[in-house]
């Protein structure tokens, strides 16, 4: 079900901006101007929202974590992985990530 949510978010954002689907590290992602801002990973969504925004959201979303796609304890500082328990917030987080990557945050 979560992959469907990811796809729906991508379609919704594509209606508002030049968002396209793609791949990043072999994972499905959403891009704007060829820059990834969201991805689907292990039934969760990840968002590039910026280093300063990650810390407070780690507290807000229990079980969230900095995204480590390599699995080698090398988390990406600007990315937050949010569990499916919070999928109702995924669309807003995706908009926040889109704004961050687009330089509008």
Residue frames as a rotation matrix with the C-alpha (Angstrom) as fourth column:
UNK 1
0.562 0.827 0.000 0.00
0.827 -0.562 0.000 0.00
0.000 0.000 -1.000 0.00
UNK 2
0.372 -0.462 -0.805 2.81
0.281 -0.771 0.572 2.48
-0.885 -0.439 -0.157 0.79
UNK 3
-0.710 -0.622 0.330 4.25
0.482 -0.088 0.871 2.31
-0.513 0.778 0.363 -2.75
UNK 4
-0.051 0.791 0.609 0.81
0.942 -0.165 0.293 3.35
0.332 0.589 -0.737 -3.99
UNK 5
0.738 0.267 -0.619 0.94
0.542 -0.782 0.309 6.33
-0.402 -0.563 -0.722 -1.62
UNK 6
-0.229 -0.914 -0.334 4.38
0.274 -0.390 0.879 7.24
-0.934 0.110 0.340 -2.97
UNK 7
-0.682 0.007 0.732 3.10
0.730 0.066 0.680 7.05
-0.043 0.998 -0.050 -6.56
UNK 8
0.382 0.913 0.147 0.05
0.899 -0.404 0.172 9.16
0.216 0.067 -0.974 -5.71
UNK 9
0.490 -0.302 -0.818 2.23
0.353 -0.789 0.503 11.82
-0.797 -0.535 -0.280 -4.11
UNK 10
-0.616 -0.780 0.111 4.40
0.368 -0.159 0.916 11.91
-0.697 0.605 0.385 -7.22
UNK 11
-0.383 0.562 0.733 1.36
0.883 -0.011 0.470 12.29
0.272 0.827 -0.492 -9.48
UNK 12
0.644 0.662 -0.384 -0.08
0.756 -0.626 0.189 15.04
-0.116 -0.412 -0.904 -7.31
UNK 13
0.197 -0.664 -0.721 3.17
0.212 -0.689 0.693 17.01
-0.957 -0.290 0.005 -7.28
UNK 14
-0.671 -0.441 0.596 3.61
0.631 0.082 0.772 16.55
-0.389 0.894 0.223 -11.03
UNK 15
0.221 0.843 0.490 0.40
0.944 -0.311 0.109 18.54
0.244 0.439 -0.865 -11.47
UNK 16
0.896 0.130 -0.424 1.93
0.316 -0.857 0.407 21.49
-0.310 -0.499 -0.809 -9.58
UNK 17
0.340 -0.873 -0.349 5.57
-0.665 -0.486 0.566 21.42
-0.664 0.040 -0.746 -10.68
UNK 18
0.459 -0.264 -0.848 7.86
-0.753 0.391 -0.529 19.74
0.471 0.882 -0.020 -13.18
UNK 19
-0.038 -0.368 0.929 8.25
-0.808 0.559 0.188 16.63
-0.588 -0.744 -0.318 -11.05
UNK 20
0.293 0.077 -0.953 9.28
-0.753 0.632 -0.180 13.37
0.589 0.771 0.243 -12.67
UNK 21
0.888 -0.015 0.460 9.82
-0.283 0.771 0.570 9.83
-0.363 -0.636 0.680 -11.47
UNK 22
0.353 -0.825 -0.441 13.27
-0.679 0.099 -0.728 8.30
0.644 0.556 -0.525 -11.60
UNK 23
0.776 -0.226 -0.589 15.79
0.462 0.839 0.286 6.15
0.430 -0.495 0.755 -9.78
UNK 24
0.323 -0.744 0.586 18.38
-0.761 -0.572 -0.306 6.98
0.563 -0.347 -0.750 -7.15
UNK 25
-0.571 -0.621 0.537 20.65
-0.807 0.544 -0.230 4.26
-0.149 -0.565 -0.812 -5.80
UNK 26
-0.899 0.238 -0.369 18.29
0.016 0.858 0.514 1.83
0.439 0.456 -0.775 -7.52
UNK 27
-0.569 0.739 -0.360 15.31
0.638 0.120 -0.761 3.10
-0.519 -0.663 -0.540 -5.52
UNK 28
0.061 0.660 0.749 12.24
0.886 -0.381 0.264 4.82
0.460 0.647 -0.608 -6.99
UNK 29
-0.529 -0.266 -0.806 12.49
0.663 -0.723 -0.196 8.56
-0.530 -0.638 0.558 -6.48
UNK 30
0.703 0.672 0.232 10.88
0.700 -0.597 -0.392 11.87
-0.125 0.438 -0.890 -7.36
UNK 31
-0.417 -0.908 -0.041 12.96
0.841 -0.403 0.362 14.54
-0.345 0.117 0.931 -9.07
UNK 32
0.864 0.477 -0.161 12.72
0.358 -0.808 -0.468 18.17
-0.354 0.347 -0.869 -10.04
UNK 33
0.744 -0.611 -0.272 15.26
-0.660 -0.607 -0.443 19.65
0.105 0.509 -0.854 -12.46
UNK 34
0.406 -0.505 -0.762 17.02
-0.114 0.799 -0.590 16.23
0.907 0.326 0.267 -12.35
UNK 35
-0.682 -0.574 0.453 17.56
-0.509 -0.071 -0.858 16.59
0.525 -0.816 -0.244 -8.56
UNK 36
-0.243 0.574 -0.782 16.03
0.498 0.766 0.407 13.95
0.832 -0.290 -0.472 -6.29
UNK 37
-0.513 0.116 0.850 13.94
-0.634 -0.720 -0.284 15.24
0.579 -0.684 0.443 -3.39
UNK 38
0.166 0.573 0.802 12.02
-0.896 0.428 -0.121 12.13
-0.413 -0.699 0.584 -2.26
UNK 39
-0.541 -0.340 -0.769 12.42
-0.639 0.760 0.113 8.38
0.546 0.553 -0.629 -2.55
UNK 40
0.672 0.717 0.187 10.71
-0.709 0.550 0.441 5.14
0.213 -0.429 0.878 -1.59
UNK 41
-0.350 -0.880 -0.322 12.86
-0.544 0.471 -0.695 2.77
0.763 -0.068 -0.643 0.49
UNK 42
-0.904 -0.058 -0.423 11.93
0.229 0.772 -0.593 -0.28
0.361 -0.633 -0.685 2.55
UNK 43
-0.097 0.988 -0.119 8.21
0.863 0.143 0.484 0.57
0.495 -0.056 -0.867 2.56
UNK 44
0.245 0.112 -0.963 9.01
0.686 -0.722 0.091 4.07
-0.685 -0.683 -0.254 3.86
UNK 45
0.757 -0.042 0.652 9.53
0.499 -0.607 -0.618 7.46
0.422 0.793 -0.439 2.23
UNK 46
-0.060 -0.819 -0.570 12.65
0.880 -0.314 0.358 9.54
-0.472 -0.480 0.740 2.47
UNK 47
0.847 0.425 0.320 12.81
0.515 -0.806 -0.291 13.28
0.134 0.411 -0.902 1.97
UNK 48
-0.356 -0.927 0.118 15.64
0.883 -0.375 -0.282 15.70
0.306 0.003 0.952 1.28
UNK 49
0.671 0.736 0.093 14.61
0.621 -0.626 0.471 18.49
0.405 -0.259 -0.877 3.62
UNK 50
0.263 -0.664 0.700 17.94
-0.250 -0.747 -0.615 19.94
0.932 -0.013 -0.363 4.75
UNK 51
-0.486 -0.643 -0.592 20.18
0.388 0.449 -0.805 19.35
0.783 -0.621 0.031 7.72
UNK 52
-0.927 0.078 0.366 18.48
-0.330 -0.633 -0.700 21.91
0.177 -0.770 0.613 10.00
UNK 53
-0.039 0.999 0.006 15.02
-0.946 -0.039 0.323 20.43
0.323 0.007 0.946 9.42
UNK 54
-0.097 -0.033 -0.995 16.02
-0.152 0.988 -0.018 16.82
0.984 0.150 -0.101 10.09
UNK 55
-0.900 -0.398 -0.179 16.67
0.087 0.237 -0.968 17.00
0.427 -0.886 -0.178 13.86
UNK 56
-0.642 0.698 0.318 13.26
-0.695 -0.355 -0.625 18.31
-0.324 -0.622 0.713 14.95
UNK 57
0.227 0.766 -0.601 11.48
-0.919 0.373 0.128 15.85
0.322 0.523 0.789 12.67
UNK 58
-0.490 -0.449 -0.747 13.45
-0.120 0.884 -0.453 12.92
0.863 -0.132 -0.487 14.12
UNK 59
-0.981 0.171 0.096 11.77
-0.098 -0.006 -0.995 13.80
-0.170 -0.985 0.022 17.41
UNK 60
-0.310 0.932 -0.188 8.32
-0.894 -0.353 -0.275 14.37
-0.323 0.083 0.943 15.89
UNK 61
0.512 0.477 -0.715 8.25
-0.755 0.646 -0.110 11.11
0.410 0.596 0.691 13.92
UNK 62
0.200 -0.389 0.899 9.09
-0.728 0.555 0.402 8.23
-0.655 -0.735 -0.172 16.25
UNK 63
0.407 -0.129 0.904 11.03
0.346 0.938 -0.022 5.57
-0.845 0.322 0.427 14.35
UNK 64
0.987 -0.143 0.071 12.26
0.007 -0.404 -0.915 7.98
0.159 0.904 -0.398 11.70
UNK 65
0.404 -0.914 -0.044 15.97
0.489 0.175 0.855 8.17
-0.773 -0.367 0.517 10.99
UNK 66
0.113 -0.490 -0.864 18.57
-0.746 -0.617 0.252 9.85
-0.656 0.616 -0.435 8.86
UNK 67
0.929 0.352 -0.111 18.61
-0.325 0.639 -0.697 7.99
-0.175 0.684 0.708 5.57
UNK 68
-0.148 -0.967 0.209 21.46
-0.697 0.252 0.671 5.51
-0.702 -0.046 -0.711 5.12
UNK 69
0.700 0.542 -0.466 20.83
-0.705 0.416 -0.574 3.88
-0.117 0.730 0.673 1.72
UNK 70
-0.052 -0.803 -0.594 24.18
-0.707 0.450 -0.546 2.08
0.705 0.391 -0.591 1.83
UNK 71
0.883 0.404 -0.236 23.41
-0.100 0.656 0.748 0.39
0.458 -0.638 0.620 5.16
UNK 72
0.173 -0.924 -0.341 27.02
0.725 0.354 -0.591 1.09
0.667 -0.145 0.731 6.18
UNK 73
0.384 0.073 -0.920 26.32
0.853 -0.409 0.324 3.65
-0.353 -0.910 -0.219 8.90
UNK 74
-0.817 -0.575 -0.038 26.89
0.499 -0.739 0.452 6.59
-0.288 0.351 0.891 6.52
UNK 75
0.161 0.984 -0.081 23.64
0.843 -0.180 -0.506 8.51
-0.512 0.013 -0.859 6.77
UNK 76
-0.397 -0.160 0.904 22.98
0.734 -0.646 0.208 11.35
0.550 0.746 0.374 4.36
UNK 77
-0.838 -0.122 -0.532 22.77
0.508 -0.531 -0.678 14.54
-0.199 -0.839 0.507 6.43
UNK 78
-0.831 0.513 -0.218 19.95
-0.544 -0.830 0.122 16.28
-0.118 0.219 0.968 4.51
UNK 79
-0.387 0.660 -0.644 17.67
-0.409 0.503 0.761 13.23
0.826 0.559 0.076 4.19
UNK 80
-0.565 0.324 0.759 15.02
-0.753 0.172 -0.635 11.92
-0.336 -0.930 0.147 6.58
UNK 81
-0.758 0.336 -0.559 13.46
-0.041 0.832 0.554 8.44
0.651 0.443 -0.617 6.37
UNK 82
-0.545 0.672 0.502 9.88
-0.831 -0.353 -0.429 8.47
-0.111 -0.651 0.751 7.67
UNK 83
-0.919 0.182 0.350 7.98
0.129 0.977 -0.168 5.27
-0.372 -0.109 -0.922 8.55
UNK 84
-0.698 0.710 0.099 4.66
0.225 0.086 0.971 4.40
0.680 0.699 -0.219 6.91
UNK 85
-0.267 0.591 -0.761 2.97
0.959 0.084 -0.271 5.01
-0.096 -0.802 -0.589 10.28
UNK 86
-0.207 0.099 -0.973 3.14
0.233 -0.961 -0.147 8.69
-0.950 -0.258 0.176 9.30
UNK 87
-0.643 -0.106 0.758 2.07
0.746 0.136 0.652 8.34
-0.172 0.985 -0.008 5.67
UNK 88
0.511 0.857 0.066 -0.64
0.857 -0.503 -0.107 10.94
-0.059 0.111 -0.992 6.22
UNK 89
0.614 -0.368 -0.698 2.21
-0.006 -0.887 0.462 13.47
-0.789 -0.280 -0.547 6.58
UNK 90
-0.160 -0.750 0.641 4.15
0.703 0.369 0.607 12.24
-0.693 0.548 0.469 3.54
UNK 91
0.379 0.291 0.879 2.48
0.888 -0.382 -0.256 14.64
0.261 0.877 -0.403 1.07
UNK 92
0.999 -0.001 0.053 3.38
-0.017 -0.952 0.305 17.68
0.050 -0.305 -0.951 3.16
UNK 93
0.376 -0.922 0.087 6.93
0.014 0.100 0.995 16.42
-0.927 -0.373 0.050 3.72
UNK 94
-0.005 -0.329 0.944 7.25
0.933 0.338 0.123 15.85
-0.360 0.882 0.305 -0.03
UNK 95
0.754 0.312 0.578 6.19
0.516 -0.826 -0.226 19.45
0.407 0.469 -0.784 -0.66
UNK 96
0.864 -0.493 -0.098 8.73
-0.235 -0.570 0.787 20.63
-0.444 -0.657 -0.609 1.91
UNK 97
0.076 -0.866 0.495 11.44
0.407 0.480 0.777 18.56
-0.910 0.142 0.389 0.21
UNK 98
0.277 0.104 0.955 10.45
0.958 -0.102 -0.267 19.86
0.070 0.989 -0.128 -3.22
UNK 99
0.968 0.105 0.226 10.69
0.089 -0.993 0.081 23.43
0.233 -0.059 -0.971 -1.94
UNK 100
0.592 -0.806 0.012 14.09
-0.132 -0.082 0.988 22.72
-0.795 -0.587 -0.155 -0.34
UNK 101
-0.084 -0.656 0.750 15.58
0.702 0.495 0.512 21.20
-0.707 0.570 0.419 -3.49
UNK 102
0.358 0.313 0.879 14.05
0.885 -0.415 -0.212 23.93
0.298 0.854 -0.426 -5.65
UNK 103
-0.700 -0.714 0.033 15.63
0.644 -0.650 -0.404 26.57
0.310 -0.262 0.914 -3.42
UNK 104
-0.229 0.730 0.644 12.27
-0.091 -0.675 0.732 27.89
0.969 0.109 0.221 -2.23
UNK 105
0.359 0.376 -0.854 12.47
0.752 0.425 0.504 26.92
0.552 -0.824 -0.130 1.42
